[in-house]
Amino acid sequence: MATDPHPIKIAPPPWTCHYQAYIGAFYVSAKSSLPRDVAYEHLEASSAKTSEAGVWKGGMVMIQLLRYTSTPVGPYDEMILLPGNFDVPGGHGSHTRITRIYVSQRDTTYNGRKNWNIPKHIARFKYTGDFSAPPFTVQLLPEDPSIDTPFFTASLQHLAFWTPSFPFSSNILKWIGIPNTLVQPPLPEGDPREVMCGTNNWCKVTTSIYSPKTKLVWMDLKQPGKEGKEERSNWWPGIKRWHLGLWLQNTQIDLEDPEIVKV
């Protein structure tokens, strides 16, 4: 019998991971419409599980670029989109969720989907410059190596003036009304199903993040090949090109066991 040359490593929660990250953020009103082709990968966008997963309420949109140096499944790169808040069916209020996320290896793809309903997909990460410090540019490309057109680009730059570093904790976000919990809807199954597993229950995920050294940076979302006046020139429709962000160094995140949410 043939064996998989790269079997999936099973890594149940909780997880403790170490990484470096860049986080850009901007506010979007609920009066606008959620751009589904930006907010979701095609698998989730076309799923009934997504269409039945509550009304988008707008709010703070966050784009995160991460390089994990230590996790239960090894190192990998990651891009995360949290497009604000969604109503959770069953009277559970409004909560943040991850709707689109790409990683550079498949072990974390399977475990993220299985453990916490995180809709991970595999992509190729192409860098100009060094991720360890700005300036640099990252482009995300499909897993298929024959496709060389990126579907997302971001550039990080230092501020024009000196700023001190400071510690950062997810507790700070709670003080300004951004909880350190996600409520994630169930996921559809993709291909190959051994990696792109589906799930059946809603779950609540609690995270704890701490960085002893954080600095302010600029995140540029100008997409190559698009003119400045095009609706999608800066990736999310209608937003500006430059966004103030955070550069988190020597960061630790703790991901707890998920809590099943009955809807």
Accessible surface in RSA format (square Angstrom, percent):
REM  Atomic radii and reference values for relative SASA: ProtOr
REM  Chains: A
REM  Algorithm: Lee & Richards
REM  Probe-radius: 1.40
REM  Slices: 20
REM RES _ NUM      All-atoms   Total-Side   Main-Chain    Non-polar    All polar
REM                ABS   REL    ABS   REL    ABS   REL    ABS   REL    ABS   REL
RES MET A   1   232.01 120.1 149.30  98.8  82.71 196.9 124.36 105.7 107.64 142.6
RES ALA A   2   101.86  93.7  66.74 103.0  35.13  79.9  77.92 109.7  23.95  63.4
RES THR A   3   120.14  85.4  96.45  97.8  23.69  56.4  72.13  96.9  48.01  72.6
RES ASP A   4    73.05  51.2  50.44  50.2  22.60  53.5  31.98  75.3  41.07  41.0
RES PRO A   5   137.22 100.0  96.91  88.3  40.31 146.5 108.87  89.9  28.35 176.2
RES HIS A   6    90.43  49.4  89.15  62.0   1.28   3.3  61.37  63.2  29.06  33.8
RES PRO A   7    88.27  64.3  80.66  73.5   7.61  27.7  82.28  67.9   5.99  37.3
RES ILE A   8    33.85  19.3  14.74  11.0  19.11  46.1  14.74  10.6  19.11  51.8
RES LYS A   9   112.92  55.1 105.97  65.0   6.95  16.5  70.24  63.2  42.68  45.5
RES ILE A  10   112.29  63.9  90.41  67.4  21.88  52.7  90.41  65.1  21.88  59.4
RES ALA A  11     6.77   6.2   3.51   5.4   3.27   7.4   6.77   9.5   0.00   0.0
RES PRO A  12    91.81  66.9  81.43  74.2  10.39  37.8  82.42  68.0   9.40  58.4
RES PRO A  13    26.77  19.5  13.55  12.4  13.22  48.1  13.55  11.2  13.22  82.2
RES PRO A  14    92.39  67.3  76.31  69.6  16.08  58.5  76.55  63.2  15.84  98.4
RES TRP A  15     4.82   1.9   1.96   0.9   2.86   6.7   3.51   1.9   1.31   2.1
RES THR A  16    66.04  47.0  51.56  52.3  14.48  34.5  28.34  38.1  37.69  57.0
RES CYS A  17     0.95   0.7   0.95   1.1   0.00   0.0   0.00   0.0   0.95   1.0
RES HIS A  18    73.60  40.2  73.60  51.2   0.00   0.0  58.50  60.3  15.10  17.6
RES TYR A  19    10.67   5.0   5.37   3.1   5.30  13.8   3.32   2.5   7.35   9.1
RES GLN A  20    31.71  17.7  31.40  22.9   0.31   0.7  13.38  28.5  18.33  13.9
RES ALA A  21     0.59   0.5   0.59   0.9   0.00   0.0   0.59   0.8   0.00   0.0
RES TYR A  22     0.00   0.0   0.00   0.0   0.00   0.0   0.00   0.0   0.00   0.0
RES ILE A  23    24.36  13.9  22.36  16.7   2.00   4.8  22.39  16.1   1.97   5.4
RES GLY A  24     2.16   2.7   0.00   N/A   2.16   2.7   2.16   5.9   0.00   0.0
RES ALA A  25    35.43  32.6  24.24  37.4  11.18  25.4  24.36  34.3  11.07  29.3
RES PHE A  26    19.89  10.0  12.18   7.5   7.71  20.1  19.89  12.1   0.00   0.0
RES TYR A  27   152.06  71.0 125.08  71.2  26.98  70.2  87.70  65.9  64.36  79.3
RES VAL A  28    13.40   8.8  10.04   9.1   3.36   8.1  13.40  11.6   0.00   0.0
RES SER A  29    45.78  38.7  40.96  54.7   4.81  11.1  31.87  67.9  13.91  19.5
RES ALA A  30    54.36  50.0  33.34  51.4  21.02  47.8  33.65  47.4  20.71  54.9
RES LYS A  31   204.68  99.9 164.15 100.7  40.53  96.5 115.52 104.0  89.16  95.0
RES SER A  32    54.51  46.1  36.55  48.8  17.95  41.4  47.28 100.7   7.23  10.1
RES SER A  33    95.39  80.6  77.77 103.8  17.62  40.6  48.49 103.3  46.90  65.7
RES LEU A  34    29.36  16.4  14.00  10.0  15.36  38.6  14.00   9.8  15.36  41.3
RES PRO A  35    13.49   9.8   4.01   3.7   9.49  34.5  13.49  11.1   0.00   0.0
RES ARG A  36    98.51  41.4  94.00  47.9   4.50  10.7  56.08  76.6  42.43  25.7
RES ASP A  37    92.92  65.1  71.95  71.6  20.97  49.6  48.05 113.1  44.87  44.7
RES VAL A  38     7.18   4.7   6.86   6.2   0.32   0.8   7.18   6.2   0.00   0.0
RES ALA A  39     0.00   0.0   0.00   0.0   0.00   0.0   0.00   0.0   0.00   0.0
RES TYR A  40    16.50   7.7  13.39   7.6   3.11   8.1   8.31   6.2   8.19  10.1
RES GLU A  41    41.09  23.6  40.56  30.7   0.53   1.3   4.57   8.8  36.53  29.8
RES HIS A  42   138.32  75.6 131.58  91.5   6.74  17.3  91.63  94.4  46.69  54.3
RES LEU A  43    42.02  23.4  38.33  27.4   3.70   9.3  39.81  28.0   2.22   6.0
RES GLU A  44     4.90   2.8   4.90   3.7   0.00   0.0   4.58   8.9   0.32   0.3
RES ALA A  45    28.14  25.9  16.61  25.6  11.52  26.2  16.72  23.5  11.42  30.2
RES SER A  46    79.36  67.1  38.57  51.5  40.79  94.0  38.08  81.1  41.28  57.8
RES SER A  47    16.25  13.7   6.62   8.8   9.62  22.2  10.75  22.9   5.49   7.7
RES ALA A  48    63.28  58.2  52.33  80.7  10.95  24.9  56.04  78.9   7.24  19.2
RES LYS A  49    68.11  33.2  61.12  37.5   6.99  16.7  53.72  48.3  14.40  15.3
RES THR A  50    16.26  11.6   9.64   9.8   6.62  15.8   3.65   4.9  12.60  19.1
RES SER A  51    79.48  67.2  46.52  62.1  32.96  75.9  39.94  85.0  39.54  55.4
RES GLU A  52   127.68  73.3 106.03  80.2  21.65  51.5  47.40  91.7  80.27  65.5
RES ALA A  53     1.08   1.0   0.66   1.0   0.42   1.0   1.08   1.5   0.00   0.0
RES GLY A  54    31.52  38.9   0.00   N/A  31.52  38.9  12.60  34.6  18.92  42.4
RES VAL A  55   100.66  66.2  96.17  87.1   4.49  10.8 100.56  87.4   0.09   0.3
RES TRP A  56    27.92  11.2  14.37   7.0  13.55  31.8  14.37   7.7  13.55  22.0
RES LYS A  57    95.91  46.8  82.22  50.4  13.69  32.6  34.45  31.0  61.45  65.5
RES GLY A  58     0.55   0.7   0.00   N/A   0.55   0.7   0.00   0.0   0.55   1.2
RES GLY A  59    10.47  12.9   0.00   N/A  10.47  12.9   9.90  27.2   0.58   1.3
RES MET A  60    78.82  40.8  69.35  45.9   9.47  22.5  66.91  56.9  11.91  15.8
RES VAL A  61     0.00   0.0   0.00   0.0   0.00   0.0   0.00   0.0   0.00   0.0
RES MET A  62    21.92  11.4  21.92  14.5   0.00   0.0  10.72   9.1  11.20  14.8
RES ILE A  63     0.96   0.5   0.96   0.7   0.00   0.0   0.96   0.7   0.00   0.0
RES GLN A  64    28.49  15.9  28.49  20.8   0.00   0.0   0.00   0.0  28.49  21.6
RES LEU A  65     2.98   1.7   2.98   2.1   0.00   0.0   2.98   2.1   0.00   0.0
RES LEU A  66     6.16   3.4   5.01   3.6   1.15   2.9   5.01   3.5   1.15   3.1
RES ARG A  67    79.33  33.3  79.28  40.4   0.05   0.1  30.57  41.8  48.76  29.6
RES TYR A  68    14.04   6.6  12.71   7.2   1.32   3.4   1.25   0.9  12.79  15.8
RES THR A  69    95.45  67.9  72.88  73.9  22.58  53.8  62.76  84.3  32.69  49.4
RES SER A  70    54.42  46.0  49.68  66.3   4.75  10.9  24.33  51.8  30.09  42.2
RES THR A  71    19.06  13.6   0.00   0.0  19.06  45.4   3.43   4.6  15.63  23.6
RES PRO A  72    42.57  31.0  27.84  25.4  14.73  53.5  40.84  33.7   1.73  10.8
RES VAL A  73    10.12   6.7   0.00   0.0  10.12  24.4   1.60   1.4   8.51  23.1
RES GLY A  74    24.02  29.6   0.00   N/A  24.02  29.6  21.78  59.8   2.24   5.0
RES PRO A  75    93.64  68.2  83.27  75.9  10.37  37.7  83.53  69.0  10.11  62.8
RES TYR A  76    12.01   5.6   3.59   2.0   8.42  21.9   7.93   6.0   4.08   5.0
RES ASP A  77    15.82  11.1  15.54  15.5   0.28   0.7   2.12   5.0  13.70  13.7
RES GLU A  78     4.85   2.8   3.86   2.9   0.99   2.3   0.00   0.0   4.85   4.0
RES MET A  79     1.21   0.6   1.21   0.8   0.00   0.0   1.21   1.0   0.00   0.0
RES ILE A  80    13.37   7.6  13.37  10.0   0.00   0.0  13.37   9.6   0.00   0.0
RES LEU A  81     0.00   0.0   0.00   0.0   0.00   0.0   0.00   0.0   0.00   0.0
RES LEU A  82    10.14   5.6  10.14   7.3   0.00   0.0  10.14   7.1   0.00   0.0
RES PRO A  83     0.00   0.0   0.00   0.0   0.00   0.0   0.00   0.0   0.00   0.0
RES GLY A  84     1.87   2.3   0.00   N/A   1.87   2.3   1.86   5.1   0.01   0.0
RES ASN A  85    50.98  35.2  50.98  49.3   0.00   0.0   1.10   2.6  49.88  48.2
RES PHE A  86     3.01   1.5   3.01   1.9   0.00   0.0   3.01   1.8   0.00   0.0
RES ASP A  87    50.87  35.6  50.87  50.6   0.00   0.0  17.91  42.1  32.96  32.9
RES VAL A  88     5.92   3.9   0.50   0.5   5.42  13.1   0.50   0.4   5.42  14.7
RES PRO A  89    46.64  34.0  34.02  31.0  12.62  45.9  46.42  38.3   0.22   1.4
RES GLY A  90    61.13  75.4   0.00   N/A  61.13  75.4  27.52  75.5  33.61  75.3
RES GLY A  91    80.24  98.9   0.00   N/A  80.24  98.9  39.81 109.3  40.42  90.5
RES HIS A  92    70.89  38.7  56.53  39.3  14.36  36.7  42.88  44.2  28.01  32.6
RES GLY A  93    42.92  52.9   0.00   N/A  42.92  52.9  38.37 105.3   4.55  10.2
RES SER A  94    56.56  47.8  29.93  39.9  26.64  61.4  28.20  60.1  28.36  39.7
RES HIS A  95    39.01  21.3  37.23  25.9   1.79   4.6  27.67  28.5  11.35  13.2
RES THR A  96    11.78   8.4  11.73  11.9   0.05   0.1   5.73   7.7   6.05   9.1
RES ARG A  97     5.36   2.3   5.36   2.7   0.00   0.0   1.87   2.6   3.49   2.1
RES ILE A  98    14.66   8.3  12.68   9.4   1.98   4.8  12.68   9.1   1.98   5.4
RES THR A  99     4.20   3.0   0.68   0.7   3.53   8.4   3.42   4.6   0.78   1.2
RES ARG A 100    27.76  11.7  26.94  13.7   0.81   1.9   2.40   3.3  25.35  15.4
RES ILE A 101     2.19   1.2   1.93   1.4   0.26   0.6   1.93   1.4   0.26   0.7
RES TYR A 102     6.03   2.8   6.03   3.4   0.00   0.0   5.10   3.8   0.92   1.1
RES VAL A 103     0.00   0.0   0.00   0.0   0.00   0.0   0.00   0.0   0.00   0.0
RES SER A 104    49.61  41.9  25.45  34.0  24.16  55.7  18.66  39.7  30.95  43.4
RES GLN A 105    37.75  21.1  32.41  23.7   5.34  12.7  30.85  65.7   6.90   5.2
RES ARG A 106    54.85  23.0  52.55  26.8   2.29   5.5  19.58  26.8  35.26  21.4
RES ASP A 107    15.37  10.8  15.27  15.2   0.10   0.2   0.30   0.7  15.07  15.0
RES THR A 108     0.00   0.0   0.00   0.0   0.00   0.0   0.00   0.0   0.00   0.0
RES THR A 109     0.00   0.0   0.00   0.0   0.00   0.0   0.00   0.0   0.00   0.0
RES TYR A 110    36.79  17.2  36.79  20.9   0.00   0.0  12.24   9.2  24.55  30.3
RES ASN A 111     1.35   0.9   1.35   1.3   0.00   0.0   0.00   0.0   1.35   1.3
RES GLY A 112     0.00   0.0   0.00   N/A   0.00   0.0   0.00   0.0   0.00   0.0
RES ARG A 113     0.00   0.0   0.00   0.0   0.00   0.0   0.00   0.0   0.00   0.0
RES LYS A 114   118.53  57.8 102.72  63.0  15.82  37.7  47.33  42.6  71.21  75.8
RES ASN A 115    17.50  12.1   7.88   7.6   9.62  23.2   4.56  11.0  12.94  12.5
RES TRP A 116     4.44   1.8   4.28   2.1   0.16   0.4   4.44   2.4   0.00   0.0
RES ASN A 117     6.48   4.5   6.45   6.2   0.03   0.1   0.00   0.0   6.48   6.3
RES ILE A 118    12.77   7.3  12.77   9.5   0.00   0.0  12.77   9.2   0.00   0.0
RES PRO A 119     4.17   3.0   3.81   3.5   0.37   1.3   3.81   3.1   0.37   2.3
RES LYS A 120    11.50   5.6  11.50   7.1   0.00   0.0   5.04   4.5   6.46   6.9
RES HIS A 121    20.56  11.2  20.48  14.2   0.08   0.2   8.28   8.5  12.28  14.3
RES ILE A 122    38.78  22.1  25.07  18.7  13.71  33.0  25.07  18.1  13.71  37.2
RES ALA A 123     3.44   3.2   0.38   0.6   3.06   7.0   0.38   0.5   3.06   8.1
RES ARG A 124    80.47  33.8  76.60  39.0   3.87   9.2  50.49  69.0  29.98  18.2
RES PHE A 125    33.42  16.7   5.63   3.5  27.80  72.3   5.83   3.5  27.59  79.0
RES LYS A 126   120.18  58.6 114.85  70.5   5.34  12.7  66.19  59.6  53.99  57.5
RES TYR A 127    56.17  26.2  27.55  15.7  28.62  74.5  25.37  19.1  30.80  38.0
RES THR A 128    97.70  69.5  91.83  93.1   5.88  14.0  67.98  91.3  29.73  44.9
RES GLY A 129    53.80  66.4   0.00   N/A  53.80  66.4  30.12  82.6  23.69  53.1
RES ASP A 130    86.49  60.6  79.34  79.0   7.15  16.9  35.58  83.7  50.92  50.8
RES PHE A 131     5.46   2.7   3.41   2.1   2.05   5.3   3.41   2.1   2.05   5.9
RES SER A 132    61.83  52.2  52.93  70.6   8.90  20.5  42.31  90.1  19.52  27.3
RES ALA A 133    41.18  37.9  36.63  56.5   4.56  10.4  36.63  51.6   4.56  12.1
RES PRO A 134     7.98   5.8   0.00   0.0   7.98  29.0   0.00   0.0   7.98  49.6
RES PRO A 135    82.45  60.1  72.85  66.4   9.60  34.9  72.91  60.2   9.53  59.3
RES PHE A 136     6.29   3.1   0.00   0.0   6.29  16.4   5.30   3.2   0.99   2.8
RES THR A 137    36.30  25.8  35.67  36.2   0.63   1.5  16.19  21.8  20.11  30.4
RES VAL A 138     0.93   0.6   0.93   0.8   0.00   0.0   0.93   0.8   0.00   0.0
RES GLN A 139    40.26  22.5  40.26  29.4   0.00   0.0   4.97  10.6  35.29  26.8
RES LEU A 140     0.00   0.0   0.00   0.0   0.00   0.0   0.00   0.0   0.00   0.0
RES LEU A 141     7.73   4.3   7.73   5.5   0.00   0.0   7.73   5.4   0.00   0.0
RES PRO A 142    38.40  28.0  33.90  30.9   4.50  16.3  38.40  31.7   0.00   0.0
RES GLU A 143   101.86  58.5  92.90  70.3   8.96  21.3  31.43  60.8  70.44  57.5
RES ASP A 144    67.11  47.0  58.31  58.0   8.80  20.8  25.88  60.9  41.23  41.1
RES PRO A 145   111.10  81.0  90.82  82.8  20.28  73.7  91.16  75.3  19.94 123.9
RES SER A 146    94.87  80.2  55.85  74.5  39.02  89.9  55.03 117.2  39.84  55.8
RES ILE A 147    73.35  41.7  70.16  52.3   3.18   7.7  73.34  52.8   0.01   0.0
RES ASP A 148   118.37  82.9 101.89 101.4  16.47  39.0  33.72  79.4  84.65  84.4
RES THR A 149    93.17  66.3  87.85  89.1   5.32  12.7  60.01  80.6  33.17  50.1
RES PRO A 150    33.68  24.5  18.16  16.6  15.52  56.4  18.16  15.0  15.52  96.5
RES PHE A 151    63.56  31.8  40.48  25.1  23.09  60.1  50.43  30.6  13.14  37.6
RES PHE A 152     1.67   0.8   1.19   0.7   0.48   1.3   1.19   0.7   0.48   1.4
RES THR A 153     8.84   6.3   8.84   9.0   0.00   0.0   8.30  11.2   0.54   0.8
RES ALA A 154     0.19   0.2   0.00   0.0   0.19   0.4   0.19   0.3   0.00   0.0
RES SER A 155    19.47  16.4  19.47  26.0   0.00   0.0   5.82  12.4  13.65  19.1
RES LEU A 156     0.20   0.1   0.20   0.1   0.00   0.0   0.20   0.1   0.00   0.0
RES GLN A 157    69.94  39.1  69.94  51.1   0.00   0.0  12.16  25.9  57.77  43.8
RES HIS A 158    92.23  50.4  79.06  55.0  13.17  33.7  55.88  57.6  36.35  42.3
RES LEU A 159    20.43  11.4   5.06   3.6  15.37  38.6   5.06   3.6  15.37  41.4
RES ALA A 160   108.14  99.4  61.87  95.5  46.26 105.2  73.78 103.9  34.36  91.0
RES PHE A 161   136.99  68.5 124.20  76.9  12.79  33.3 133.04  80.7   3.95  11.3
RES TRP A 162   196.70  78.9 167.64  81.1  29.07  68.2 155.30  82.8  41.40  67.2
RES THR A 163    17.43  12.4  15.74  16.0   1.68   4.0  12.52  16.8   4.91   7.4
RES PRO A 164    79.39  57.9  76.57  69.8   2.82  10.3  77.81  64.2   1.58   9.8
RES SER A 165    51.34  43.4  28.61  38.2  22.72  52.3   1.84   3.9  49.49  69.3
RES PHE A 166    71.94  36.0  68.46  42.4   3.48   9.0  71.89  43.6   0.05   0.1
RES PRO A 167    80.21  58.5  74.92  68.3   5.29  19.2  75.23  62.1   4.98  30.9
RES PHE A 168    12.07   6.0  12.07   7.5   0.00   0.0  12.07   7.3   0.00   0.0
RES SER A 169    24.62  20.8  24.27  32.4   0.35   0.8  16.99  36.2   7.63  10.7
RES SER A 170     3.87   3.3   3.87   5.2   0.00   0.0   0.84   1.8   3.02   4.2
RES ASN A 171    71.82  49.5  71.82  69.4   0.00   0.0  10.72  25.8  61.10  59.1
RES ILE A 172    59.32  33.8  59.32  44.2   0.00   0.0  59.32  42.7   0.00   0.0
RES LEU A 173    35.57  19.8  35.57  25.5   0.00   0.0  35.57  25.0   0.00   0.0
RES LYS A 174   101.05  49.3  81.34  49.9  19.71  46.9  40.49  36.4  60.56  64.5
RES TRP A 175   199.89  80.2 162.90  78.8  37.00  86.9 145.61  77.6  54.28  88.1
RES ILE A 176   118.91  67.7  86.84  64.7  32.07  77.3  96.07  69.2  22.84  62.0
RES GLY A 177    63.14  77.9   0.00   N/A  63.14  77.9  36.59 100.4  26.55  59.5
RES ILE A 178    32.48  18.5  31.89  23.8   0.60   1.4  32.48  23.4   0.00   0.0
RES PRO A 179    57.62  42.0  48.02  43.8   9.60  34.9  50.14  41.4   7.48  46.5
RES ASN A 180    26.85  18.5  19.91  19.2   6.94  16.7   7.25  17.5  19.59  18.9
RES THR A 181    19.13  13.6  18.15  18.4   0.99   2.4  13.91  18.7   5.22   7.9
RES LEU A 182    22.03  12.3  22.03  15.8   0.00   0.0  22.03  15.5   0.00   0.0
RES VAL A 183     4.16   2.7   3.64   3.3   0.52   1.2   3.64   3.2   0.52   1.4
RES GLN A 184     0.98   0.5   0.98   0.7   0.00   0.0   0.00   0.0   0.98   0.7
RES PRO A 185    14.41  10.5  14.41  13.1   0.00   0.0  14.41  11.9   0.00   0.0
RES PRO A 186    17.24  12.6  14.49  13.2   2.76  10.0  14.49  12.0   2.76  17.1
RES LEU A 187     5.71   3.2   5.71   4.1   0.00   0.0   5.71   4.0   0.00   0.0
RES PRO A 188    17.82  13.0  15.04  13.7   2.78  10.1  17.82  14.7   0.00   0.0
RES GLU A 189   101.38  58.2  78.80  59.6  22.58  53.8  20.07  38.8  81.31  66.4
RES GLY A 190    14.20  17.5   0.00   N/A  14.20  17.5   9.43  25.9   4.77  10.7
RES ASP A 191   134.01  93.9 107.02 106.5  26.98  63.8  36.80  86.6  97.21  96.9
RES PRO A 192    64.14  46.7  63.38  57.8   0.76   2.8  64.14  53.0   0.00   0.0
RES ARG A 193   153.58  64.5 145.31  74.1   8.27  19.7  27.54  37.6 126.04  76.4
RES GLU A 194   110.80  63.6  99.23  75.1  11.57  27.5  65.09 125.9  45.70  37.3
RES VAL A 195     4.46   2.9   4.46   4.0   0.00   0.0   4.46   3.9   0.00   0.0
RES MET A 196    14.39   7.4  14.39   9.5   0.00   0.0   8.94   7.6   5.44   7.2
RES CYS A 197    14.05  10.6  13.46  15.0   0.59   1.4  14.05  35.6   0.00   0.0
RES GLY A 198    26.01  32.1   0.00   N/A  26.01  32.1   7.26  19.9  18.75  42.0
RES THR A 199    16.73  11.9  11.12  11.3   5.62  13.4  16.34  22.0   0.39   0.6
RES ASN A 200   130.18  89.8 104.26 100.8  25.92  62.4  25.45  61.3 104.73 101.2
RES ASN A 201    79.68  54.9  73.74  71.3   5.94  14.3   7.53  18.1  72.15  69.7
RES TRP A 202    17.23   6.9  16.08   7.8   1.15   2.7   6.38   3.4  10.85  17.6
RES CYS A 203     4.85   3.7   4.85   5.4   0.00   0.0   3.55   9.0   1.30   1.4
RES LYS A 204    66.23  32.3  64.01  39.3   2.22   5.3  13.11  11.8  53.12  56.6
RES VAL A 205     1.11   0.7   1.11   1.0   0.00   0.0   1.11   1.0   0.00   0.0
RES THR A 206    39.50  28.1  38.90  39.4   0.60   1.4  21.84  29.3  17.66  26.7
RES THR A 207    15.45  11.0  15.26  15.5   0.19   0.5   6.48   8.7   8.97  13.6
RES SER A 208    54.88  46.4  53.31  71.1   1.56   3.6  20.37  43.4  34.50  48.3
RES ILE A 209    32.02  18.2  30.39  22.6   1.63   3.9  30.69  22.1   1.33   3.6
RES TYR A 210   111.27  51.9 110.31  62.8   0.96   2.5  84.62  63.6  26.65  32.9
RES SER A 211     0.00   0.0   0.00   0.0   0.00   0.0   0.00   0.0   0.00   0.0
RES PRO A 212    65.47  47.7  48.76  44.5  16.71  60.7  49.03  40.5  16.44 102.2
RES LYS A 213    92.76  45.3  92.76  56.9   0.00   0.0  39.64  35.7  53.11  56.6
RES THR A 214     0.00   0.0   0.00   0.0   0.00   0.0   0.00   0.0   0.00   0.0
RES LYS A 215    45.61  22.3  45.61  28.0   0.00   0.0  11.97  10.8  33.64  35.8
RES LEU A 216    54.94  30.6  50.46  36.1   4.47  11.2  50.46  35.4   4.47  12.0
RES VAL A 217     0.51   0.3   0.51   0.5   0.00   0.0   0.51   0.4   0.00   0.0
RES TRP A 218    91.19  36.6  91.19  44.1   0.00   0.0  78.55  41.9  12.65  20.5
RES MET A 219     1.06   0.5   1.06   0.7   0.00   0.0   0.48   0.4   0.58   0.8
RES ASP A 220    10.76   7.5   9.97   9.9   0.80   1.9   0.66   1.5  10.11  10.1
RES LEU A 221     0.37   0.2   0.37   0.3   0.00   0.0   0.37   0.3   0.00   0.0
RES LYS A 222    55.52  27.1  48.18  29.6   7.33  17.5  38.18  34.4  17.33  18.5
RES GLN A 223    11.98   6.7  11.98   8.8   0.00   0.0   7.75  16.5   4.23   3.2
RES PRO A 224    72.97  53.2  48.03  43.8  24.93  90.6  57.20  47.2  15.77  98.0
RES GLY A 225    84.18 103.8   0.00   N/A  84.18 103.8  43.84 120.3  40.34  90.4
RES LYS A 226    77.11  37.6  72.19  44.3   4.91  11.7  33.75  30.4  43.36  46.2
RES GLU A 227   124.44  71.4 123.17  93.2   1.27   3.0  45.67  88.3  78.78  64.3
RES GLY A 228    58.31  71.9   0.00   N/A  58.31  71.9  29.24  80.2  29.06  65.1
RES LYS A 229   208.06 101.5 174.47 107.1  33.59  80.0 123.91 111.5  84.16  89.6
RES GLU A 230    78.91  45.3  66.29  50.2  12.63  30.1  36.19  70.0  42.73  34.9
RES GLU A 231   121.62  69.8 100.41  76.0  21.21  50.5  43.22  83.6  78.41  64.0
RES ARG A 232    71.17  29.9  69.29  35.3   1.88   4.5  29.47  40.3  41.70  25.3
RES SER A 233     2.53   2.1   2.53   3.4   0.00   0.0   0.00   0.0   2.53   3.5
RES ASN A 234    18.71  12.9  18.22  17.6   0.49   1.2   1.22   2.9  17.48  16.9
RES TRP A 235    18.04   7.2  15.62   7.6   2.42   5.7  12.03   6.4   6.01   9.8
RES TRP A 236     5.75   2.3   5.42   2.6   0.33   0.8   0.20   0.1   5.55   9.0
RES PRO A 237    30.53  22.3  18.66  17.0  11.87  43.2  18.83  15.5  11.70  72.7
RES GLY A 238    77.52  95.6   0.00   N/A  77.52  95.6  42.61 116.9  34.91  78.2
RES ILE A 239    26.56  15.1  11.34   8.4  15.21  36.7  16.36  11.8  10.20  27.7
RES LYS A 240   167.12  81.5 160.41  98.4   6.71  16.0 107.34  96.6  59.78  63.7
RES ARG A 241    99.63  41.8  96.13  49.0   3.50   8.3  22.63  30.9  77.00  46.7
RES TRP A 242   107.25  43.0  93.70  45.4  13.54  31.8  78.21  41.7  29.04  47.1
RES HIS A 243    16.93   9.3  13.29   9.2   3.64   9.3   9.59   9.9   7.33   8.5
RES LEU A 244    87.49  48.7  73.88  52.9  13.61  34.2  73.98  52.0  13.51  36.3
RES GLY A 245     5.12   6.3   0.00   N/A   5.12   6.3   5.08  13.9   0.04   0.1
RES LEU A 246    39.56  22.0  39.56  28.3   0.00   0.0  39.56  27.8   0.00   0.0
RES TRP A 247    20.44   8.2  20.44   9.9   0.00   0.0  20.44  10.9   0.00   0.0
RES LEU A 248     0.85   0.5   0.85   0.6   0.00   0.0   0.85   0.6   0.00   0.0
RES GLN A 249    23.49  13.1  23.49  17.2   0.00   0.0   2.22   4.7  21.27  16.1
RES ASN A 250   116.16  80.1  89.57  86.6  26.59  64.0  30.31  73.0  85.84  83.0
RES THR A 251     0.02   0.0   0.00   0.0   0.02   0.1   0.00   0.0   0.02   0.0
RES GLN A 252    68.96  38.6  67.95  49.7   1.01   2.4  14.29  30.4  54.66  41.5
RES ILE A 253    16.35   9.3  16.34  12.2   0.02   0.0  16.34  11.8   0.02   0.0
RES ASP A 254    44.85  31.4  44.71  44.5   0.14   0.3  19.74  46.5  25.11  25.0
RES LEU A 255    30.59  17.0  30.13  21.6   0.46   1.1  30.36  21.3   0.23   0.6
RES GLU A 256    86.73  49.8  86.46  65.4   0.28   0.7  25.34  49.0  61.39  50.1
RES ASP A 257    86.79  60.8  73.00  72.7  13.79  32.6  28.74  67.6  58.05  57.9
RES PRO A 258    40.68  29.6  22.52  20.5  18.17  66.0  22.52  18.6  18.17 112.9
RES GLU A 259   104.37  59.9  99.09  75.0   5.28  12.6  40.65  78.6  63.73  52.0
RES ILE A 260    83.14  47.3  64.71  48.2  18.43  44.4  64.71  46.6  18.43  50.0
RES VAL A 261    16.39  10.8   9.29   8.4   7.10  17.1  12.58  10.9   3.81  10.3
RES LYS A 262   161.80  78.9 151.22  92.8  10.58  25.2 107.92  97.1  53.88  57.4
RES VAL A 263    90.04  59.3  27.98  25.3  62.07 149.6  50.10  43.5  39.95 108.4
END  Absolute sums over single chains surface
CHAIN  1 A    12791.8      10178.9       2612.9       7493.9       5297.8
END  Absolute sums over all chains
TOTAL         12791.8      10178.9       2612.9       7493.9       5297.8
